[in-house]
Amino acid sequence: MPIVITVDVMLAKRKMSVTELSERVGITMANLSILKNGKAKAIRLSTLEAICKALDCQPGDLLEYRSEEETLD
């Protein structure tokens, strides 16, 4: 999928665990794992907003566009 969610990068930058983010955002560990592993087909704006608030970042810090050729590598 050309849109990649890079929540794991921001977690590392903020030195925050997945468990802590899950608790702050109110999202299950399973759903956070789906986001981290690139299996998500959609994300609610309210969830994106909550993640941005918890990680003190912008949506563009979490979303990255990759062309089809890049995703095949």
Order of alpha helices (4+ residues) and beta strands (2+ residues): beta-alpha-alpha-alpha-alpha-alpha-beta-alpha
